[in-house]
């Protein structure tokens, strides 16, 4: 079996309401680019009909496959997807936040860079989410810059990277859940990978499926785990 140029990974959890439409939109868009790809739905512990819909879609779409992760865990599912990806390059999307043009652009940029981070905080980006979510993102990234000397302006959202680098670094990561992608990006910086950022425009397609009051304490606990996993500051 020939390896595709790109593996597009999307963690999904309780997404039966939008899954089929989003997959149809995404596959139609990437098909039009003429790029050899696989779309991997990293299903993780859904309690609705997400797993069944994903399996049915995989029967109909040759470019789609489903990777099952046993429990609700975004970071754990994404890490499993990265390690299982078959493509030369890897693109990470959200089921409600993806950009087909990013696939095409990142394929060009990855000839020069090792990773491309789509940022909602970079100069030129437009973050149209509610004010509270924008403030939380600002505070979270400000803390990362202070505590870990992170250079990137964002760690959550869409990103692309060379699979060889991504698999190696993902295997080193010790956190999961909401903080996995943060550790992934910081480790990329510390490994001196060539990382570039693209400003993105983001607007919620639906109310956030998370409870902010519950997420903040959980994120604080995970930040402690991150501090243990990444002791010391980034070298100059």
N, C-alpha and C positions, 0 to 999 in steps of 0.2 A: 504493500500500500504506500503510495506516494505521500510524503508529508506535505501539508498545506503551508502556504507562505505565512498565514496568520491564524492564530487561535483567538477567538473572541470569547471571553469568559464573562458570564453574568450570574452572580449568586441570586437565587430566588427563594423567597419564603412567603407563603400565603399570598400569592400573586395571581390567583385564578381570574380575577376581574379584568386584568390588563394583559395577561401573558400572551394569549394568542395574537392579539392585535399588534403588540410590540414586536413579537418574533416575526410576524409577517412583514411589518414595516422594515425591520432591520435586515432580514434576509433579502428582500426585494432591493433594498438600497445597496447592499454589498455585492449582490449578484450583478448589478449594473456596472460596478467598478471593474469587473473582470478579474478579480483577485481570487486565487485559490485560498479557501478559508474553511475553518470549522467553527461553528457556533456551539459553545458548551454551556448548558444551563446547569449551574451548580446548586441543585435543589438541596435544601437543608431543613429537614424536619417539619415541613409544612403540614398544617392540620386541616386545610381545606382541600380543594381538588387540584392544587397546583401540580403535584407529582403525576397525577393521571393525565392532565392536559399536556404536560411536558412529554410524557411517554407517547401520547398519541401524535403530537407534532413531530417527534423524532421518527415515527413510522412513515410520515408523509414527506419529510424534508431530508434529503440525503446529506445535507451539510450540517444537520443538527444532531447532537448527541446529548444525553443527560448523564450527569455525574451525581450520584446520590451520597449525601453526607448525613450521618445518622441523627443529628440533633440541630436545633436552631442555633446557628453560629456563623455569622457572616464571614468573619475572618478565617475560621477553620475551613469553611467551604471554599473560599477563594484560594487559600493556600493549597488545598487539595487539587483544585483546578489548575493552578500554575504548575504543580509538580506532574500532573497528568497530561498537560497540553502537548499536542503533537506538532504545532506550528513552529516555524523558525522565529517568528515574533509573536508577542502576546499583547492583546488589547483587553483592558478591563473596563467594562461598562456597568451601569446600573439599569435595571429593567425600565425605570422611569427617567433615566438620564443617559442618553446615548447620542452620538453624533456620527453619522455615516462618513461625513467628510473627514472626521478625525482619523478614521482608518486609512484613508488615502494619504492624508498629510503625514501621518506618523510613519507610513511605509517609506516615504521620501526622507524624513528626518532621521530615521533609524539607520540610514546609510552612513550618517556622520556621528550621530549620538547613540548612547547605549539605552537611554530612557527618555520618554517624553511625558511630561506631567501636564494634564489639562487643569488649569487653575482658575478658580473663581475669585482669587485675590490678586492676581498679577495685574500690572498696569494694562489697561484696555479691556479688562474683564467686566462683565455686567452681571451682577448678582441680584436677581429680582425676587428672591425669596422674602418671606416676612422678616421684619426688622429684628425680632428676637433671635431667629436662626442666624442671621448675618452677624449679630453681636457675639453669639456663642462661637461661631467660626473664627471671628477676629480674636477673641480672647484665647481660644484654644491654640491658634497658630502663634500668637504672641508668646504664650507660655513655652511652646516648643522652641522658638527662636532663643528665648532666654535660657531655658534649662538644657537644651541639647545643641545649641548653636546651629540649628537647622537653617539652611539657606533658601530652600524652596518656600514659596508663599502658601502652599496648600498641599495636603496629603490625601484628602478624601475626594473622591470623584473619579473621573476617567483618566486612564494612563496607558502608556504602551512602553514595552521594553523588549530587548533582545532576550529570547527564551533562555539561552545558556546562562546569562547573568542572572535573570530573574529566578530560575530554578535554584541556582546555587544560593542566592541570598534568601529566598523564601524558606529553604531548608534550614537556614540558620536562625530564623525568627522564632521567638519564644512566646509571643503573645498571640491572641486571636480576637474574636468578637470585633468590637468597633475600632480597636487600636492596631490591628494587624497591618493595615496599609500605612499607618504612621511609622511603625517600626521598619517596614519594607523600604520606604522612601529614605528614612534616616540612614539605614544601613547602606543603601545605594550611594548616598553622599559620602559616607565614611569609607566606602570601598573605592572612592575616587572615580566612580563611573562618570561618563560625560552625560550630564542631565540638562535638558532644556525644558522650559515651560511655555505653554500656549495659553493665552487668555481665552476664557470661555464665557459664553452667555448662558446663564442657568435660570430657569423659571419652573416652579413646581407644576407638574401636570396633575397633581392631586394633593390633598393634605398629607403631611408627613405621617407615615405609618408607625411612628415611634412616639413614646411618651417622654417628653423632655425631662420632666421631673424624675423619672426613673433612670433615664439615660445618664444624666450628669453624675450622680453618685457612682454608677457603674463605671463611667469613664474615669473618674478620679481613682477608683481602685485599680483600673487597668493602667493608669499612668504610673502608679507605684510599681506595677509589674514591669512596665517599660523601663523605668529608672533602674530596676534591678537587672534587666536584660541588657541595658546599654549603659554601664557605669562610665563615669567620666564624661568629659566634654569632647567635642570634635577637635581633632588636632588641627593646628594652624597650617 
